[in-house]
């Protein structure tokens, strides 16, 4: 028996609705294939952000097109984050909008600060009236900024002096993050 032999059918493909989702080597994929022009390439990979995808998780994606929120995903740098997996434009992607800081946006005053893969962003960036672009990058001068530090920055407009930053030449430095009058985050 070949390793690529199809095993248990999990359900109907949520993308093409013609095939079935089956477990294969790379993950859970649609078996619809009539010809090269009439096939479905949808796949749920075995692992996302260092988390194993079980048949139960794959079934959530198939049936609801989104999973519950998991808090055990990891970035390439090893930082843990929370998100759900969601089918967007026929692909499985992380939905970071489920994790937010315990602080409102210091720029617009009404938006929640959501945690994304690369930054902490105001939820009002899509609001056409506010179009708030407030952002705290998760990595600043070679140092990862924790959720707690980002929350403190939003609430108090500055952090205490922090270590672990680096100059461009790699020299370690200390400093505090502050929100300037232009609402840009600066290291001082």
Steps between C-alpha positions, in 0.01 A plus 500: 500500500644839397545781753296730275200269498187690601365413842202630694271751331444801726228671298407690186752752371397850614657657190394302192219300666569221248766301681556359845767604748730206573818456706817478294872543571509881488169549679128489431423567134219492249492191281310664211697434182344447159776658293772763536237763414235353732662442838503648849828590672354577845714370787514529877866439584606274788651790692449876528721725714649197678158351588400152384165497323288211624204352311274685747658836413481421126131413545434842659650665190299279264169553677527861627784643286665616823638332812477594862771734632822321591758661727786263419615627160864615472673748271830405335671691782324273752254759634165350598179656363128436480291476184248286323554336163261618232441420134555821302503502118533121492801488735540436872628812674542619858233737625686720749202721575411278797779617728511854629681713755341620820507861374325732259679672214687810624455673162126473427390409853231253389676216321612179662863401448514161328797269496614398153801297396730803460339780700239635741246691284195719559171335403382825338739475207208374284254762627466750210422788735791443739753310285728472805846369412643471853755216515754364747740267320561177692871525432677830559877543476555124523275448805158337520235717667271296727123544522541638853755759383279599205198535732699721737620711205141553382375594847789714623654618170838359611668194650759488775861462388537162331812304410563274203489757219786514250654771286543430127854377568370250760611694808251439784314806631227582748214743451133556535230499237294817475207608286590829333268789414465344153391172667808319372677270746859601565787359703660769720 
